[in-house]
């Protein structure tokens, strides 16, 4: 087959949708080398995490021939290139498909990560909500098959967009194999020195935005044994609200913010943490939870979305509005070595459910189904 991808996120996004795109492309190209894979991107930006592309002769990267109207090319003009290149299946990796793809005869698959703009519209302005709604609704109706990254996302698509559940396949996301590789003491020491990390610490990884609910963790610190918190993630305006709370409650000295963490350093940071905490109110899947499990760290996450799917039955979960409940669970882990050992062992076992080969096989089954329909 000749399979094409909307690879904009793979080339231009360093987290989130970029991680998903890079993981999927690398996995499918390495395990199914008999196909040819086409990566369509409006531009190419240097990215060390795309070095794997050099290993594959079955991957071709394409950009628009003209330098103008790149957004038009990605949303419509790309269809002419798909026909030119004899593409059998086009996979939109982040919520959208180009206009005219159904009429072109090219089969299509779209991945929907979440419907957060519908579940929590207060986090988005009206214009963005409208744009997201138009793109997602149209893609779900046009696609030959929809991939949801969790059962929660599938349920949301059915409930909020009225899509036939038979059209949707749940295929989870794997995480970069770097998190499963044990870091040496020398590597940990170098990373610890680089970021001035404390000896023991709680860890949060993710964009510091309102939906991800870091303020809950800040509030919980007042009820937690005297251990610092490390926050690794891109800041937004919401960070000021979190910092103001910490200052007002004399907790600022217990939090270390490291916004510019290099991806290569993340596995060591995870593996040095005492507890990983992800209090997000809503996620499509929650890849940092899986990264933590693979790193051998006990996890606490929030209820209310899909994080139980990512964390499994042996992680702990808390109400996203109850800081004392979160604090109680943190203290349990900090004071119970047997609990920690069990959470780590069971977490590693659960993480094996997201094996790259297993997920790539499910993905190829979708492609074959669409191709032969």
Buried (B, 14 or more C-beta within 10 A) or exposed (E): BBBBBBBBBBBBBEBBBBBBBBBBBBBBBBBBEEBBBBBBBBEEEEBEBBEEBEEBEBBBBBBBEEEEEBEBBBBBBBBEBBEEBEBBBBBBBBBBBBBBBBEBEBBBBBBBBBBBBBBBBEBBEEEEBEBBBEBBBBBBBBBBBBBBBBBBBBBBBBEBBEBEEEBBBBBBBBBBEBBBEEBEEEBBBBBBEBBEBBEEBBBBBBBBBBBBBBBBBBBBBBBBEEBBBBBBBBBEEBBEBBBEBBEEEEBBEBBBBBEEBEBEBBBBBBBBBBBBBBBBBBBBBBBBBBBBBBBBBBBBBBEBBBBBBBBBEBBBBBBBBBBEBBBBBBBBBBEEEEBBEEBBEBBBEBBEEBEBEBBBBBBBEBBEBBEEE
